[in-house]
Amino acid sequence: MNKQNTMQRKSRYAIALLMFMGGFAAVGTYLFMPKAAQAAEMVVYKSPTCGCCKKWVEHMRKNGFDVKVREQHNVAPVKDKLGVPKRLRSCHTAKVGGYVVEGHVPADVVKRLLEEKPEVVGIAVPGMPMGSPGMEGFRKDPYDIITFSSTGRMSVFASR
């Protein structure tokens, strides 16, 4: 074998090795990518005429959630089915990562819920407090984000 054939063979081996290593690196990056970097899928049930619900959906999308909207004139049956306590209800209800999100919950709190994975049915911002996502305005009222369980247990998860 001459020197030129040997060099060509070595070049082909080097190129094949680089391609293999590049593919391995790409697959490894995908497999070990933090789950928070991937958009969480969320389904939101809301009235077609509710402006603050639309703003909350926009807030969630801007914060990396993949939001699907299910518009319906009466959201109460969804809240009943998902176990949202009557005293915690607001205008819209969402499902994400196996949890229920009721009302104007900030995106960072939903992300915390998905990271910590507490043993609860969901979280809620009761009512429609001014200054919460979707309810921006001339003032900002303090409010709590409440967890709720299937047994009726509730506790404060965060405060704003």
Backbone as ProteinMPNN parsed JSONL, in Angstrom:
{"seq_chain_A": "MNKQNTMQRKSRYAIALLMFMGGFAAVGTYLFMPKAAQAAEMVVYKSPTCGCCKKWVEHMRKNGFDVKVREQHNVAPVKDKLGVPKRLRSCHTAKVGGYVVEGHVPADVVKRLLEEKPEVVGIAVPGMPMGSPGMEGFRKDPYDIITFSSTGRMSVFASR", "coords_chain_A": {"N_chain_A": [[0.841, -1.161, 0.0], [0.537, 2.205, -0.818], [1.771, 5.399, 0.335], [-0.1, 7.465, -0.058], [-2.624, 6.135, -0.19], [-2.74, 5.111, 2.402], [-2.902, 7.498, 3.896], [-5.372, 8.477, 2.962], [-7.104, 6.513, 3.943], [-6.735, 6.82, 6.722], [-7.738, 9.399, 6.982], [-10.439, 8.977, 6.32], [-11.19, 7.309, 8.463], [-10.79, 9.093, 10.579], [-12.703, 11.073, 9.974], [-15.067, 9.52, 10.138], [-14.941, 8.812, 12.849], [-15.167, 11.349, 14.062], [-17.743, 12.043, 13.193], [-19.248, 10.07, 14.478], [-18.718, 10.677, 17.181], [-19.786, 13.27, 17.312], [-22.508, 12.757, 16.829], [-23.051, 11.168, 19.074], [-22.635, 13.063, 21.09], [-24.712, 14.868, 20.518], [-27.02, 13.29, 20.968], [-26.61, 12.639, 23.65], [-26.763, 15.186, 24.818], [-29.472, 15.784, 24.376], [-30.731, 13.706, 25.846], [-29.903, 14.205, 28.463], [-30.758, 16.741, 28.991], [-32.044, 19.28, 31.072], [-35.305, 18.889, 32.434], [-36.812, 21.171, 32.9], [-36.124, 22.852, 30.861], [-37.584, 22.06, 28.747], [-40.689, 22.737, 27.206], [-43.567, 22.793, 29.183], [-46.613, 21.129, 28.733], [-49.817, 22.539, 28.754], [-53.268, 22.643, 29.458], [-55.897, 24.841, 29.191], [-58.99, 25.756, 30.528], [-61.496, 27.934, 29.761], [-63.72, 30.786, 29.574], [-64.926, 31.981, 26.432], [-65.197, 34.718, 26.311], [-63.713, 35.988, 28.253], [-61.461, 38.374, 29.146], [-59.319, 38.656, 31.016], [-58.549, 36.04, 31.414], [-57.534, 35.409, 28.915], [-55.297, 37.096, 28.929], [-53.858, 35.862, 30.995], [-53.259, 33.393, 29.847], [-51.547, 34.293, 27.819], [-49.464, 35.236, 29.46], [-48.551, 32.8, 30.524], [-47.655, 31.502, 28.201], [-45.597, 33.262, 27.412], [-43.822, 32.628, 29.362], [-42.844, 30.159, 28.75], [-44.61, 27.966, 28.618], [-46.462, 25.498, 26.846], [-49.389, 26.123, 25.697], [-52.67, 24.987, 25.402], [-55.896, 25.935, 24.57], [-59.152, 25.486, 25.76], [-62.141, 26.535, 25.077], [-65.139, 27.273, 26.728], [-68.473, 27.976, 27.671], [-69.418, 27.463, 30.229], [-67.49, 26.776, 32.829], [-67.642, 25.556, 35.23], [-68.409, 22.728, 35.457], [-65.984, 21.482, 34.738], [-64.287, 22.316, 36.787], [-65.576, 21.061, 38.915], [-65.226, 18.343, 38.195], [-62.417, 18.152, 38.295], [-61.916, 18.576, 40.946], [-61.69, 21.081, 42.244], [-61.898, 23.058, 45.045], [-64.803, 24.883, 46.081], [-64.409, 27.331, 47.43], [-61.941, 28.16, 46.524], [-62.086, 28.882, 43.907], [-61.762, 30.489, 40.678], [-61.729, 32.33, 37.604], [-60.722, 30.76, 35.46], [-59.434, 27.455, 34.677], [-56.727, 25.184, 34.744], [-54.783, 22.402, 33.499], [-51.734, 20.841, 34.119], [-48.864, 18.899, 33.918], [-50.052, 16.854, 35.443], [-51.243, 18.22, 37.5], [-53.716, 20.503, 38.859], [-54.337, 23.834, 38.062], [-55.652, 26.633, 39.303], [-57.078, 29.653, 38.481], [-55.39, 32.876, 38.653], [-52.544, 32.139, 38.834], [-49.107, 32.803, 39.166], [-46.579, 32.221, 36.635], [-43.985, 31.449, 37.512], [-44.548, 30.238, 39.921], [-46.06, 28.05, 39.146], [-44.069, 26.67, 37.767], [-42.385, 26.098, 39.928], [-44.073, 24.356, 41.358], [-44.144, 22.19, 39.541], [-41.481, 21.416, 39.622], [-40.991, 20.766, 42.349], [-42.963, 18.908, 42.924], [-45.161, 18.374, 44.901], [-47.369, 16.404, 46.985], [-50.231, 16.985, 46.108], [-53.449, 17.969, 44.797], [-53.607, 20.286, 43.367], [-52.94, 23.835, 42.759], [-54.078, 27.131, 43.662], [-55.22, 30.461, 43.014], [-57.437, 32.122, 44.648], [-60.4, 33.869, 43.586], [-59.931, 36.981, 41.916], [-57.375, 38.599, 42.174], [-56.137, 41.938, 42.051], [-53.279, 42.837, 40.215], [-52.231, 40.33, 39.962], [-51.039, 37.864, 37.535], [-52.499, 38.588, 34.449], [-54.361, 40.157, 35.608], [-53.366, 42.698, 35.753], [-53.019, 46.122, 36.648], [-53.888, 49.341, 37.979], [-53.204, 49.011, 40.621], [-51.689, 46.793, 43.041], [-52.657, 44.093, 44.727], [-52.049, 42.199, 47.72], [-51.773, 38.605, 47.735], [-52.426, 35.073, 48.249], [-51.12, 31.915, 47.132], [-52.611, 28.905, 47.05], [-52.321, 25.499, 48.024], [-54.185, 22.502, 47.349], [-55.677, 19.45, 48.418], [-56.957, 16.111, 47.723], [-58.329, 15.371, 49.95], [-59.282, 17.649, 51.041], [-57.507, 19.206, 52.379], [-55.725, 22.226, 52.781], [-53.119, 24.584, 52.108], [-50.808, 27.365, 52.369], [-48.847, 27.951, 49.614], [-47.317, 29.849, 48.332], [-46.8, 33.408, 48.539], [-47.774, 36.622, 47.405]], "CA_chain_A": [[0.0, 0.0, 0.0], [1.381, 3.389, -0.866], [1.603, 6.4, 1.376], [-1.321, 8.226, -0.329], [-3.756, 5.297, 0.211], [-2.737, 5.058, 3.871], [-3.383, 8.799, 4.373], [-6.797, 8.562, 2.666], [-7.791, 5.625, 4.868], [-6.693, 7.464, 8.034], [-8.654, 10.543, 6.918], [-11.799, 8.44, 6.397], [-11.395, 6.862, 9.845], [-10.902, 10.289, 11.419], [-14.008, 11.681, 9.691], [-16.083, 8.629, 10.705], [-14.866, 8.938, 14.303], [-15.726, 12.653, 14.42], [-19.194, 11.985, 12.988], [-19.786, 9.242, 15.55], [-18.632, 11.424, 18.438], [-20.741, 14.371, 17.219], [-23.838, 12.174, 17.022], [-23.149, 10.767, 20.477], [-22.77, 14.285, 21.883], [-26.053, 15.413, 20.298], [-27.97, 12.418, 21.663], [-26.375, 12.82, 25.088], [-27.296, 16.49, 25.205], [-30.93, 15.666, 24.424], [-31.147, 12.808, 26.929], [-29.588, 14.737, 29.783], [-31.219, 18.117, 29.075], [-32.966, 19.446, 32.194], [-36.712, 18.869, 32.036], [-37.343, 22.531, 32.949], [-35.835, 23.519, 29.599], [-38.59, 21.631, 27.795], [-41.961, 23.402, 27.48], [-44.599, 21.965, 29.79], [-47.909, 21.242, 28.059], [-50.88, 22.974, 29.649], [-54.597, 22.812, 28.862], [-56.635, 25.848, 29.95], [-60.429, 25.807, 30.299], [-61.895, 29.301, 30.037], [-64.816, 31.351, 28.791], [-64.425, 32.661, 25.235], [-65.34, 36.172, 26.427], [-62.963, 36.494, 29.41], [-60.223, 39.052, 28.775], [-58.218, 38.4, 31.946], [-58.106, 34.668, 31.142], [-56.701, 35.502, 27.714], [-54.021, 37.685, 29.36], [-53.134, 34.867, 31.786], [-52.733, 32.436, 28.868], [-50.384, 34.959, 27.213], [-48.418, 35.217, 30.494], [-48.003, 31.444, 30.61], [-46.906, 31.256, 26.964], [-44.361, 34.05, 27.473], [-42.946, 31.993, 30.338], [-42.379, 28.869, 28.267], [-45.593, 26.883, 28.621], [-47.144, 25.171, 25.595], [-50.772, 26.216, 26.18], [-53.819, 24.671, 24.547], [-57.071, 26.551, 25.183], [-60.462, 24.854, 25.544], [-63.128, 27.539, 25.442], [-66.487, 26.813, 27.005], [-69.237, 29.022, 28.358], [-69.577, 27.101, 31.634], [-66.289, 26.05, 33.246], [-67.913, 24.923, 36.53], [-68.314, 21.266, 35.434], [-64.568, 21.102, 34.697], [-63.788, 22.528, 38.143], [-66.146, 19.971, 39.723], [-64.57, 17.088, 37.811], [-61.019, 18.182, 38.704], [-61.833, 18.66, 42.407], [-61.329, 22.409, 42.749], [-62.836, 23.476, 46.109], [-65.589, 26.061, 45.71], [-63.866, 28.572, 47.995], [-60.685, 28.515, 45.857], [-62.327, 29.034, 42.472], [-61.541, 31.728, 39.948], [-62.404, 32.338, 36.306], [-60.236, 29.72, 34.54], [-58.822, 26.278, 35.283], [-55.752, 24.565, 33.84], [-54.129, 21.137, 33.862], [-50.346, 20.787, 33.662], [-48.036, 17.947, 34.654], [-50.85, 16.085, 36.398], [-51.775, 19.118, 38.53], [-54.728, 21.497, 38.521], [-53.94, 25.212, 38.363], [-56.897, 27.397, 39.318], [-56.982, 31.099, 38.585], [-54.276, 33.706, 38.19], [-51.286, 31.694, 39.448], [-47.941, 33.226, 38.376], [-45.852, 31.152, 35.941], [-42.867, 30.94, 38.306], [-45.094, 29.369, 40.965], [-46.405, 26.8, 38.46], [-42.793, 25.981, 37.536], [-41.954, 25.559, 41.231], [-44.948, 23.204, 41.607], [-43.707, 21.093, 38.682], [-40.15, 20.976, 40.067], [-41.047, 20.182, 43.695], [-43.908, 17.785, 42.873], [-45.801, 18.041, 46.185], [-48.506, 15.484, 46.89], [-51.464, 17.758, 46.153], [-54.208, 17.949, 43.546], [-53.249, 21.466, 42.605], [-52.754, 25.129, 43.412], [-55.109, 28.089, 43.259], [-55.321, 31.844, 43.47], [-58.88, 32.365, 44.711], [-60.872, 35.162, 43.115], [-59.196, 37.633, 40.824], [-56.692, 39.724, 42.826], [-55.467, 42.944, 41.226], [-51.823, 42.715, 40.205], [-51.833, 38.96, 39.606], [-50.922, 37.75, 36.068], [-53.78, 38.688, 33.769], [-55.158, 41.159, 36.325], [-52.528, 43.864, 35.953], [-53.798, 47.356, 36.647], [-53.333, 50.502, 38.676], [-52.742, 48.653, 41.958], [-51.305, 45.389, 43.214], [-53.103, 43.608, 46.036], [-51.38, 40.968, 48.165], [-52.598, 37.398, 47.64], [-51.769, 33.792, 48.497], [-51.322, 30.788, 46.232], [-53.004, 27.848, 47.982], [-52.38, 24.112, 47.546], [-55.347, 21.757, 47.841], [-55.562, 18.0, 48.257], [-58.232, 15.412, 47.501], [-58.99, 15.232, 51.246], [-59.745, 18.955, 51.471], [-56.431, 19.934, 53.072], [-55.23, 23.397, 52.051], [-52.042, 25.321, 52.765], [-50.219, 28.421, 51.551], [-47.676, 27.499, 48.851], [-46.544, 31.062, 48.073], [-47.533, 34.668, 48.737], [-47.32, 37.753, 46.583]], "C_chain_A": [[0.897, 1.24, 0.0], [0.974, 4.398, 0.203], [0.288, 7.18, 1.186], [-2.563, 7.435, 0.088], [-3.868, 5.216, 1.732], [-3.283, 6.36, 4.44], [-4.885, 8.948, 4.123], [-7.606, 7.707, 3.642], [-7.843, 6.253, 6.259], [-7.655, 8.652, 8.078], [-10.102, 10.076, 7.021], [-12.125, 7.963, 7.809], [-11.591, 8.049, 10.773], [-12.265, 10.955, 11.232], [-15.121, 10.843, 10.293], [-16.117, 8.757, 12.227], [-15.467, 10.265, 14.756], [-17.244, 12.666, 14.261], [-19.859, 11.176, 14.105], [-19.814, 10.014, 16.864], [-19.616, 12.597, 18.442], [-22.164, 13.886, 17.432], [-24.073, 11.766, 18.459], [-23.36, 11.98, 21.37], [-24.17, 14.87, 21.736], [-27.107, 14.596, 21.041], [-27.834, 12.597, 23.169], [-26.93, 14.131, 25.596], [-28.809, 16.431, 25.324], [-31.379, 14.84, 25.623], [-30.958, 13.421, 28.305], [-29.982, 16.202, 29.94], [-32.181, 18.232, 30.256], [-34.405, 19.532, 31.707], [-37.317, 20.269, 32.035], [-37.121, 23.266, 31.637], [-36.857, 23.135, 28.533], [-39.927, 22.27, 28.184], [-42.963, 22.412, 28.06], [-45.914, 22.204, 29.048], [-48.99, 21.554, 29.083], [-52.175, 23.091, 28.857], [-55.365, 23.762, 29.771], [-58.094, 25.827, 29.522], [-60.896, 27.196, 30.712], [-63.086, 29.694, 29.18], [-64.237, 32.051, 27.565], [-64.461, 34.185, 25.347], [-64.485, 36.781, 27.547], [-61.604, 37.068, 28.996], [-59.062, 38.755, 29.709], [-57.691, 36.97, 31.781], [-57.171, 34.645, 29.934], [-55.327, 36.065, 28.07], [-53.202, 36.682, 30.166], [-52.525, 33.804, 30.869], [-51.492, 33.022, 28.191], [-49.197, 34.965, 28.176], [-47.754, 33.84, 30.567], [-47.18, 31.115, 29.361], [-45.579, 32.007, 26.96], [-43.34, 33.426, 28.424], [-42.652, 30.534, 30.01], [-43.364, 27.722, 28.281], [-46.222, 26.741, 27.241], [-48.629, 25.05, 25.937], [-51.772, 25.895, 25.077], [-55.051, 25.204, 25.275], [-58.331, 25.8, 24.771], [-61.516, 25.858, 26.023], [-64.49, 26.899, 25.639], [-67.188, 27.85, 27.864], [-69.422, 28.719, 29.841], [-68.401, 26.215, 32.055], [-66.518, 25.294, 34.56], [-67.859, 23.39, 36.486], [-66.866, 20.75, 35.388], [-63.983, 21.219, 36.093], [-64.294, 21.425, 39.074], [-65.414, 18.661, 39.462], [-63.135, 17.02, 38.325], [-60.829, 18.367, 40.208], [-61.395, 19.993, 42.961], [-62.347, 22.82, 43.812], [-63.53, 24.784, 45.74], [-64.978, 27.354, 46.237], [-62.548, 29.011, 47.366], [-60.873, 28.878, 44.387], [-62.099, 30.453, 41.954], [-62.197, 31.586, 38.582], [-61.94, 31.254, 35.335], [-59.533, 28.614, 35.315], [-57.888, 25.654, 34.263], [-55.276, 23.235, 34.398], [-52.727, 21.167, 33.283], [-49.58, 19.792, 34.54], [-48.783, 17.139, 35.685], [-51.455, 16.921, 37.52], [-52.868, 20.008, 37.958], [-54.173, 22.86, 38.926], [-55.188, 26.065, 38.202], [-56.602, 28.887, 39.451], [-55.653, 31.679, 38.158], [-52.956, 33.386, 38.902], [-50.12, 32.151, 38.572], [-47.173, 32.033, 37.807], [-44.712, 30.585, 36.78], [-43.337, 30.018, 39.423], [-45.515, 28.029, 40.358], [-45.134, 25.996, 38.191], [-42.262, 25.367, 38.822], [-42.767, 24.309, 41.591], [-44.459, 21.987, 40.823], [-42.331, 20.562, 39.072], [-40.221, 20.222, 41.394], [-41.96, 18.965, 43.781], [-44.512, 17.416, 44.241], [-46.997, 17.11, 45.958], [-49.803, 16.251, 47.134], [-52.183, 17.582, 44.823], [-53.798, 19.143, 42.697], [-53.026, 22.684, 43.459], [-53.777, 26.103, 42.863], [-54.815, 29.481, 43.79], [-56.819, 32.14, 43.465], [-59.25, 33.766, 44.233], [-60.022, 35.685, 41.976], [-58.444, 38.842, 41.394], [-55.987, 40.646, 41.835], [-53.953, 42.767, 41.357], [-51.336, 41.312, 39.925], [-51.748, 38.87, 38.076], [-52.296, 37.686, 35.394], [-54.689, 39.74, 34.387], [-54.333, 42.409, 36.625], [-53.396, 45.124, 35.87], [-53.094, 48.435, 37.433], [-52.871, 50.195, 40.098], [-52.391, 47.164, 41.996], [-51.676, 44.965, 44.637], [-52.309, 42.372, 46.441], [-52.342, 39.777, 48.039], [-51.748, 36.169, 47.915], [-52.074, 32.818, 47.371], [-51.481, 29.579, 47.15], [-52.915, 26.476, 47.315], [-53.673, 23.493, 48.074], [-55.179, 20.286, 47.506], [-56.94, 17.396, 48.023], [-59.007, 15.232, 48.804], [-59.504, 16.563, 51.784], [-58.694, 19.772, 52.21], [-55.925, 21.059, 52.173], [-54.094, 24.025, 52.835], [-51.477, 26.356, 51.806], [-48.942, 27.888, 50.935], [-46.744, 28.659, 48.571], [-47.438, 32.268, 48.343], [-46.93, 35.739, 47.845], [-47.891, 39.036, 47.124]], "O_chain_A": [[1.888, 1.305, 0.728], [-0.046, 4.244, 0.875], [-0.369, 7.519, 2.17], [-3.479, 8.016, 0.671], [-4.97, 5.249, 2.28], [-4.064, 6.323, 5.391], [-5.601, 9.484, 4.969], [-8.664, 8.126, 4.111], [-8.888, 6.222, 6.909], [-8.312, 8.885, 9.093], [-10.907, 10.693, 7.72], [-13.231, 8.195, 8.297], [-12.453, 8.022, 11.651], [-12.906, 11.355, 12.204], [-16.037, 11.394, 10.902], [-17.191, 8.804, 12.826], [-16.205, 10.299, 15.74], [-17.953, 13.232, 15.094], [-20.912, 11.56, 14.613], [-20.818, 10.003, 17.576], [-20.22, 12.887, 19.475], [-22.943, 14.53, 18.135], [-25.153, 11.984, 19.007], [-24.167, 11.939, 22.298], [-24.757, 15.321, 22.72], [-27.995, 15.164, 21.677], [-28.835, 12.695, 23.879], [-27.503, 14.188, 26.684], [-29.374, 16.971, 26.274], [-32.304, 15.229, 26.336], [-31.759, 13.187, 29.21], [-29.588, 16.845, 30.913], [-33.046, 17.373, 30.428], [-34.69, 20.168, 30.693], [-38.235, 20.541, 31.261], [-37.852, 24.207, 31.326], [-36.977, 23.822, 27.519], [-40.258, 22.335, 29.368], [-43.184, 21.335, 27.507], [-46.279, 23.347, 28.77], [-49.073, 20.922, 30.137], [-52.181, 23.577, 27.726], [-55.477, 23.525, 30.973], [-58.41, 25.873, 28.333], [-60.721, 27.6, 31.862], [-63.416, 29.029, 28.197], [-63.166, 32.654, 27.648], [-63.818, 34.873, 24.554], [-64.541, 37.992, 27.76], [-60.717, 36.337, 28.554], [-57.929, 38.613, 29.25], [-56.503, 36.725, 31.99], [-56.153, 33.953, 29.932], [-54.309, 35.578, 27.578], [-51.978, 36.648, 30.039], [-51.397, 33.366, 31.093], [-50.496, 32.321, 28.011], [-48.06, 34.728, 27.767], [-46.531, 33.74, 30.66], [-46.114, 30.508, 29.468], [-44.553, 31.459, 26.556], [-42.14, 33.669, 28.303], [-42.257, 29.763, 30.885], [-42.981, 26.592, 27.978], [-46.481, 27.731, 26.557], [-49.078, 24.006, 26.41], [-51.725, 26.452, 23.98], [-55.226, 24.951, 26.467], [-58.547, 25.515, 23.593], [-61.748, 26.007, 27.223], [-64.938, 26.09, 24.827], [-66.561, 28.519, 28.686], [-69.57, 29.647, 30.637], [-68.331, 25.044, 31.68], [-65.683, 24.483, 34.96], [-67.305, 22.791, 37.407], [-66.568, 19.693, 35.943], [-63.264, 20.327, 36.542], [-63.549, 20.918, 39.913], [-65.03, 17.958, 40.396], [-62.678, 15.957, 38.744], [-59.7, 18.321, 40.696], [-60.792, 20.049, 44.032], [-63.537, 22.921, 43.514], [-62.918, 25.68, 45.158], [-65.025, 28.376, 45.552], [-62.078, 30.116, 47.637], [-59.892, 29.154, 43.696], [-62.222, 31.445, 42.673], [-63.129, 30.798, 38.425], [-62.709, 30.864, 34.457], [-59.096, 28.805, 36.45], [-58.198, 25.596, 33.073], [-55.355, 22.976, 35.599], [-52.539, 21.478, 32.107], [-49.654, 19.854, 35.767], [-48.209, 16.768, 36.709], [-52.117, 16.376, 38.403], [-52.941, 20.24, 36.751], [-53.607, 23.011, 40.009], [-55.718, 26.203, 37.1], [-55.962, 29.324, 40.407], [-54.893, 31.066, 37.408], [-52.334, 34.266, 39.497], [-50.132, 31.916, 37.364], [-47.124, 30.967, 38.42], [-44.486, 29.375, 36.772], [-42.606, 29.114, 39.829], [-45.345, 26.986, 40.989], [-45.122, 24.778, 38.366], [-41.749, 24.249, 38.815], [-42.212, 23.321, 42.073], [-44.369, 20.887, 41.368], [-42.046, 19.381, 38.873], [-39.596, 19.173, 41.554], [-41.752, 18.089, 44.62], [-44.386, 16.275, 44.685], [-47.554, 17.052, 44.862], [-50.393, 16.181, 48.212], [-51.602, 17.106, 43.847], [-53.658, 19.039, 41.478], [-52.934, 22.612, 44.684], [-54.281, 25.937, 41.752], [-54.241, 29.652, 44.866], [-57.405, 32.38, 42.409], [-58.509, 34.725, 44.449], [-59.471, 34.923, 41.182], [-58.824, 39.983, 41.132], [-55.327, 40.189, 40.902], [-53.423, 42.575, 42.452], [-50.147, 41.112, 39.675], [-52.324, 39.709, 37.384], [-53.132, 36.846, 35.726], [-55.666, 40.166, 33.772], [-54.567, 43.095, 37.62], [-54.372, 45.177, 35.121], [-51.868, 48.448, 37.544], [-52.213, 51.028, 40.721], [-52.749, 46.395, 41.104], [-51.081, 45.422, 45.613], [-51.934, 41.575, 45.58], [-53.553, 39.918, 48.21], [-50.521, 36.209, 47.828], [-53.13, 32.877, 46.741], [-50.585, 29.269, 47.935], [-53.371, 26.299, 46.186], [-54.191, 23.904, 49.112], [-54.624, 19.92, 46.47], [-57.957, 18.083, 48.112], [-60.209, 14.968, 48.776], [-60.097, 16.608, 52.862], [-58.958, 20.902, 52.621], [-55.724, 20.874, 50.973], [-54.091, 24.009, 54.066], [-51.638, 26.248, 50.591], [-48.052, 27.424, 51.648], [-45.524, 28.494, 48.569], [-48.664, 32.161, 48.371], [-45.729, 35.747, 47.575], [-47.631, 40.108, 46.576]]}, "name": "protein", "num_of_chains": 1, "seq": "MNKQNTMQRKSRYAIALLMFMGGFAAVGTYLFMPKAAQAAEMVVYKSPTCGCCKKWVEHMRKNGFDVKVREQHNVAPVKDKLGVPKRLRSCHTAKVGGYVVEGHVPADVVKRLLEEKPEVVGIAVPGMPMGSPGMEGFRKDPYDIITFSSTGRMSVFASR"}
